[in-house]
Amino acid sequence: MIQKLHKHHDGLALVIDRATLAAHGIDEETPVEVAFSGTTMIVTASIDLKRKALFERALALTHDRFGLTLQKLAE
């Protein structure tokens, strides 16, 4: 996707359409990290550590409780 930068106050803004953002689970409340590597700009949704820990805990509980059943289903 090729986008142009738009003037915004005393800086520039990169405008990304809502459909693309929604497809990647990003909204106006999602913190993003911007990194530069040479001439490449990388925009990444920041990881919510609290949410990640909650997910990992739920995954571990699921594995403990249903691990054997899930393994049998996989086979």
HELIX and SHEET records of a PDB file:
HELIX    1   1 ARG A   18  ALA A   23  1                                   6    
HELIX    2   2 LEU A   49  ALA A   74  1                                  26    
SHEET    1   A 2 LEU A   5  HIS A   8  0                                        
SHEET    2   A 2 GLY A  11  LEU A  14 -1                                        
SHEET    1   B 2 VAL A  32  SER A  37  0                                        
SHEET    2   B 2 THR A  40  ALA A  45 -1                                        
END                                                                             
